[in-house]
Amino acid sequence: MRKIITSESVNIGHPDKTCDTIADAFLDEALKQDRNAQMAVECAIKNNKLFIYGEATTSAQIDYQDIASRVLKDVGYDMPFEFVVEVSKQSPDINQAVTKKHLCANDQGIVFGYATNETKECMPLPIMVAHKLMRRFEEYRKTTNEFFADAKSQVSVVYENDKPMCFDTILVSVSHSPDCHNIQEKIMQNVILPILKEYSNLTNNNTKFIINPSGKFTIWGSFGDSGCVGRKIVVDTYGGVAHVGGGCFSSKNATKVDRSGAYYARYVAKSLVKNSLCDRCEVALSFGIGLERPLSINIDTFGTEKIPLEKIYQIVNKNFDFSLSNIIAELDLLKPIYKQTACYGHFGNKNYSWEKIKKLAR
């Protein structure tokens, strides 16, 4: 069966990703001072106004305006910003449900972890290439004054019998100065072709390349759009190939299972694939507020399992502890590691603890 799967990525100058990055910078600063900080401080941006809002229960002293200003400067904003800050403590009703004898989930929620052997990163090919294009653009745009940080990529891959065969279309849109010329050639030579060297066997004469189809992209970032935390959850996960959970990741500390549960589900799914128990795997978890362990665990191997699915469940139960305390401890989630996750996806980066592979006892 033939089908085309398409995924997109966005760069840090996209207003939603700028907000994700700022929110995770707040979280990192809190964790540097207080490992047990309870954080859910988000932001929204439009023009030169940044709204900072949410809940923080922590002993950390956080200069929200200074942290946000540094991120905005790195993105490329050179004008003064107006800040509105509305941050309160976490509801005591929620706090008492979390901090019991055993650490419990901060909210209810459903999360998904996915892995596939179609790439070395165990990620779907379209989203992996889309992220790499944006990483490469970010490197390139910092070498010139002609391009700005707001950019998008979109990659369409032809599959036959669930195997990637070739690129159908690669689309890249990048913001640029009014004086920039030969944009298509510059992006092709400095962004697209360097990434495609790794995937030369998937490019052919029928692959279509589309660069800045709008024809003009000089008004960028918060002046061309608005943004807020958590609006790119498909970009953050598996590019639409797998299910998406009920909440975003950025701004949330590890007791928020939207984040930590999703990281652990990926850890389990990737370990199953890398231990050659299946070619593809999706792990679904559901949590309840004030409860220590998931309400349900579901594993789907899409018919690619190498041993009976019942045996896979037994292996998972033997090797993985889904209690929230263990998830946080095993993945070492109390460190200030989150700002780096805000762009280019939360999965597929070998430097993240949830991307390690557990050798499974059978």
C-alpha positions as CSV (number, residue, x, y, z in Angstrom):
1,M,0.0,0.0,0.0
2,R,1.3,3.4,-1.0
3,K,0.8,6.6,1.1
4,I,2.4,9.9,1.7
5,I,3.1,11.1,5.3
6,T,3.8,14.8,6.0
7,S,5.3,16.4,9.1
8,E,6.4,20.0,9.9
9,S,8.8,21.7,12.2
10,V,9.2,25.3,13.2
11,N,12.2,27.4,14.3
12,I,12.7,29.3,17.5
13,G,11.5,32.6,15.9
14,H,8.0,31.2,15.4
15,P,6.0,33.0,18.1
16,D,4.8,29.7,19.7
17,K,8.3,28.3,19.9
18,T,9.6,31.6,21.3
19,C,7.1,31.2,24.1
20,D,7.9,27.6,24.7
21,T,11.6,28.5,25.0
22,I,11.0,31.3,27.4
23,A,8.7,29.1,29.6
24,D,11.3,26.3,29.8
25,A,14.0,28.9,30.6
26,F,11.8,29.9,33.6
27,L,11.6,26.2,34.6
28,D,15.3,25.7,34.3
29,E,16.0,28.7,36.5
30,A,13.6,27.4,39.2
31,L,15.2,24.0,39.1
32,K,18.7,25.4,39.4
33,Q,17.7,26.9,42.8
34,D,15.0,24.4,43.9
35,R,14.9,20.8,42.6
36,N,11.4,20.4,43.9
37,A,9.9,23.5,42.3
38,Q,6.4,23.2,41.1
39,M,6.2,25.2,37.9
40,A,3.7,26.0,35.2
41,V,4.5,29.5,34.2
42,E,3.6,30.2,30.6
43,C,3.6,33.2,28.3
44,A,2.0,34.7,25.2
45,I,3.5,37.2,22.8
46,K,2.1,39.8,20.3
47,N,4.1,42.6,18.8
48,N,6.5,43.9,21.5
49,K,4.3,42.7,24.4
50,L,5.0,39.6,26.4
51,F,2.4,38.3,28.9
52,I,3.8,36.0,31.6
53,Y,1.3,34.1,33.7
54,G,0.8,30.9,35.6
55,E,1.6,29.1,38.9
56,A,4.9,28.7,40.7
57,T,5.4,27.1,44.1
58,T,9.1,27.3,44.8
59,S,11.8,28.9,47.0
60,A,13.6,30.0,43.9
61,Q,13.9,33.7,43.1
62,I,13.1,34.1,39.5
63,D,13.5,37.3,37.5
64,Y,11.0,36.5,34.8
65,Q,11.5,39.7,32.8
66,D,15.3,39.3,32.7
67,I,15.1,35.7,31.5
68,A,12.5,36.5,28.9
69,S,14.6,39.5,27.7
70,R,17.6,37.2,27.1
71,V,15.7,34.7,25.1
72,L,14.1,37.5,23.0
73,K,17.5,39.0,22.3
74,D,18.8,35.6,21.2
75,V,15.8,35.2,18.8
76,G,16.7,38.5,17.2
77,Y,14.3,41.1,18.6
78,D,16.2,44.4,19.0
79,M,13.4,46.6,20.3
80,P,12.3,47.1,23.9
81,F,9.5,44.9,25.2
82,E,6.6,45.5,27.5
83,F,6.1,42.8,30.1
84,V,3.0,41.9,32.1
85,V,3.6,39.3,34.9
86,E,0.8,37.5,36.7
87,V,2.2,34.5,38.6
88,S,0.7,33.0,41.7
89,K,1.3,29.9,43.8
90,Q,-0.1,26.5,42.9
91,S,-3.5,25.8,44.2
92,P,-3.2,24.2,47.6
93,D,-5.9,21.7,46.5
94,I,-3.6,20.5,43.8
95,N,-0.5,20.6,45.9
96,Q,-1.9,18.4,48.6
97,A,-2.9,15.8,46.0
98,V,0.7,15.7,44.7
99,T,2.9,15.8,47.8
100,K,1.8,12.7,49.7
101,K,3.8,9.9,51.2
102,H,4.5,8.8,47.6
103,L,4.8,11.4,44.9
104,C,1.5,11.5,42.8
105,A,0.4,12.8,39.5
106,N,-0.2,16.6,39.3
107,D,-3.2,16.1,37.0
108,Q,-5.1,13.6,35.0
109,G,-4.0,13.0,31.5
110,I,-3.3,10.7,28.6
111,V,0.2,10.4,27.1
112,F,1.8,8.5,24.2
113,G,5.3,7.3,23.4
114,Y,6.2,6.1,20.0
115,A,9.3,4.5,18.3
116,T,10.0,3.0,14.9
117,N,13.1,1.4,13.4
118,E,12.8,3.4,10.1
119,T,15.5,5.9,11.3
120,K,18.6,5.6,13.5
121,E,16.9,7.9,16.0
122,C,13.8,5.6,16.1
123,M,11.7,8.5,15.0
124,P,9.4,8.8,11.9
125,L,11.4,10.0,9.0
126,P,9.3,13.1,8.0
127,I,9.5,14.8,11.4
128,M,13.1,13.9,11.9
129,V,14.1,15.5,8.6
130,A,11.9,18.5,9.2
131,H,13.6,19.1,12.6
132,K,17.1,18.8,11.0
133,L,16.2,21.3,8.3
134,M,15.3,23.8,11.0
135,R,18.4,23.1,13.1
136,R,20.5,23.7,10.0
137,F,18.6,26.9,9.1
138,E,19.2,28.2,12.7
139,E,22.9,27.6,12.2
140,Y,23.0,29.3,8.8
141,R,20.9,32.4,9.7
142,K,23.3,33.3,12.5
143,T,26.1,33.7,9.9
144,T,24.3,36.4,7.9
145,N,22.1,39.4,8.5
146,E,19.8,38.4,5.6
147,F,17.6,36.0,7.5
148,F,15.6,36.0,10.7
149,A,14.7,33.3,13.2
150,D,11.1,32.7,12.1
151,A,10.9,29.7,9.8
152,K,9.0,26.5,9.0
153,S,9.8,23.3,7.3
154,Q,7.5,20.6,6.0
155,V,8.6,17.1,4.7
156,S,6.4,14.7,2.7
157,V,7.6,11.1,2.4
158,V,6.3,8.3,0.2
159,Y,5.7,5.1,2.0
160,E,5.1,1.6,0.5
161,N,4.0,-1.1,2.9
162,D,4.9,1.2,5.8
163,K,8.5,1.6,4.6
164,P,9.8,5.1,3.5
165,M,10.7,5.0,-0.2
166,C,11.5,8.6,-1.2
167,F,10.9,12.2,-0.5
168,D,7.8,13.5,-2.3
169,T,8.1,17.2,-1.3
170,I,10.4,19.3,0.9
171,L,9.0,22.8,1.7
172,V,10.9,25.5,3.6
173,S,9.7,29.0,4.4
174,V,12.1,31.4,6.1
175,S,11.8,35.1,7.1
176,H,14.3,37.4,5.5
177,S,15.3,41.1,5.2
178,P,13.7,43.2,2.4
179,D,17.2,43.4,0.8
180,C,17.8,39.6,0.6
181,H,17.9,38.2,-2.9
182,N,18.3,34.7,-4.4
183,I,16.6,33.2,-1.4
184,Q,15.8,29.9,-3.1
185,E,19.3,29.3,-4.1
186,K,20.7,30.3,-0.7
187,I,18.4,28.1,1.3
188,M,18.8,25.2,-1.1
189,Q,22.6,25.3,-1.0
190,N,23.0,26.2,2.7
191,V,20.1,24.4,4.4
192,I,18.4,21.7,2.3
193,L,21.3,20.1,0.4
194,P,23.6,19.7,3.5
195,I,20.8,17.8,5.3
196,L,19.9,15.6,2.3
197,K,23.4,14.3,2.0
198,E,22.4,11.9,4.8
199,Y,19.4,10.8,2.8
200,S,20.7,10.7,-0.7
201,N,19.0,7.3,-1.4
202,L,15.6,8.9,-0.7
203,T,15.9,11.8,-3.2
204,N,15.1,11.4,-6.9
205,N,14.1,13.4,-9.9
206,N,10.5,13.5,-8.8
207,T,11.3,15.1,-5.4
208,K,9.8,18.6,-5.3
209,F,11.5,21.5,-3.5
210,I,9.5,24.5,-2.6
211,I,11.1,27.5,-0.9
212,N,9.2,30.5,0.3
213,P,6.0,29.9,-1.7
214,S,4.4,33.1,-0.3
215,G,7.0,35.1,-2.2
216,K,7.7,37.5,0.7
217,F,8.3,36.9,4.4
218,T,9.8,40.1,5.8
219,I,7.3,40.6,8.7
220,W,8.2,37.9,11.1
221,G,7.7,36.6,14.6
222,S,5.3,38.3,16.9
223,F,4.8,41.2,14.5
224,G,3.4,38.8,11.8
225,D,1.6,36.5,14.2
226,S,0.8,35.9,17.9
227,G,2.1,33.0,20.0
228,C,1.7,31.2,23.2
229,V,3.0,28.1,25.0
230,G,1.9,24.6,24.0
231,R,0.4,25.2,20.5
232,K,2.9,23.0,18.7
233,I,2.4,19.6,20.4
234,V,2.5,17.7,17.1
235,V,5.8,19.3,16.2
236,D,7.0,18.5,19.7
237,T,6.2,14.8,19.4
238,Y,6.0,12.5,16.3
239,G,4.8,14.8,13.5
240,G,1.3,13.3,13.4
241,V,2.4,9.7,12.9
242,A,1.5,8.7,16.5
243,H,-1.3,9.7,18.8
244,V,-0.9,13.0,20.7
245,G,-1.6,13.4,24.4
246,G,-3.9,15.8,26.1
247,G,-1.4,18.4,27.1
248,C,1.8,20.2,26.1
249,F,5.3,19.8,27.6
250,S,6.9,23.3,27.9
251,S,6.6,25.2,31.2
252,K,5.8,22.0,33.2
253,N,8.1,20.4,35.9
254,A,8.3,16.6,36.2
255,T,5.3,16.0,38.5
256,K,3.2,17.1,35.5
257,V,2.6,13.7,33.8
258,D,1.8,15.4,30.5
259,R,5.6,15.8,30.3
260,S,7.2,13.1,32.4
261,G,4.7,10.4,31.5
262,A,5.2,11.1,27.8
263,Y,9.0,10.9,28.2
264,Y,8.8,7.6,30.0
265,A,6.4,6.2,27.4
266,R,8.9,7.1,24.7
267,Y,11.7,5.4,26.8
268,V,9.7,2.2,27.0
269,A,8.7,2.2,23.3
270,K,12.2,2.9,22.1
271,S,13.6,0.2,24.3
272,L,11.2,-2.3,22.9
273,V,12.2,-1.5,19.4
274,K,15.9,-1.4,20.1
275,N,15.7,-4.7,21.8
276,S,14.2,-6.1,18.6
277,L,10.9,-7.1,20.1
278,C,9.0,-5.1,17.4
279,D,9.6,-2.7,14.5
280,R,7.1,-0.1,15.6
281,C,5.6,0.6,19.0
282,E,3.2,3.0,20.7
283,V,2.9,3.0,24.5
284,A,-0.2,4.8,25.9
285,L,-0.5,5.7,29.5
286,S,-3.4,7.3,31.5
287,F,-3.0,9.1,34.8
288,G,-5.3,10.4,37.5
289,I,-4.6,13.4,39.8
290,G,-3.4,12.3,43.2
291,L,-2.6,8.8,42.1
292,E,0.9,7.3,42.1
293,R,0.7,5.0,39.1
294,P,-1.0,5.0,35.7
295,L,-4.6,3.9,35.5
296,S,-3.9,2.0,32.3
297,I,-1.0,0.9,30.1
298,N,-1.6,0.0,26.5
299,I,1.0,-1.3,24.0
300,D,0.4,-1.3,20.2
301,T,3.0,-2.9,18.0
302,F,1.0,-2.6,14.8
303,G,1.5,-6.2,13.9
304,T,5.3,-5.9,13.9
305,E,5.9,-7.8,17.1
306,K,8.6,-10.6,17.0
307,I,7.1,-12.4,20.0
308,P,3.5,-12.6,21.2
309,L,2.2,-9.3,22.5
310,E,1.3,-11.0,25.8
311,K,5.0,-11.7,26.3
312,I,5.9,-8.1,25.5
313,Y,3.5,-6.9,28.3
314,Q,5.2,-9.3,30.7
315,I,8.7,-8.0,29.7
316,V,7.5,-4.4,30.2
317,N,6.0,-5.2,33.6
318,K,9.3,-6.9,34.6
319,N,11.6,-4.1,33.5
320,F,9.8,-0.8,34.0
321,D,8.3,0.9,37.1
322,F,5.6,3.4,36.1
323,S,5.3,5.0,39.5
324,L,5.8,8.8,39.2
325,S,8.7,8.7,41.7
326,N,10.6,6.2,39.7
327,I,9.9,7.9,36.4
328,I,11.4,11.1,37.8
329,A,14.4,9.2,39.3
330,E,15.1,6.9,36.4
331,L,15.1,9.6,33.9
332,D,16.7,12.2,36.2
333,L,14.1,14.8,35.6
334,L,14.8,17.3,38.4
335,K,17.7,18.9,36.6
336,P,17.5,22.2,34.6
337,I,17.5,20.5,31.2
338,Y,14.3,21.8,29.6
339,K,15.1,24.9,27.6
340,Q,17.1,22.8,25.2
341,T,14.0,20.6,24.5
342,A,11.7,23.5,23.5
343,C,12.7,23.5,19.8
344,Y,13.3,20.7,17.3
345,G,11.2,18.1,19.2
346,H,11.4,16.5,22.5
347,F,12.3,13.1,21.0
348,G,15.1,11.8,18.8
349,N,18.0,13.6,20.6
350,K,20.5,11.2,22.0
351,N,21.5,13.6,24.7
352,Y,18.1,13.3,26.5
353,S,17.8,10.7,29.3
354,W,14.5,9.3,27.9
355,E,16.3,8.5,24.7
356,K,18.6,6.0,26.3
357,I,17.9,2.3,25.6
358,K,17.3,-0.1,28.5
359,K,18.6,-3.7,28.1
360,L,15.5,-5.7,28.8
361,A,15.5,-8.8,31.0
362,R,13.2,-11.5,29.6
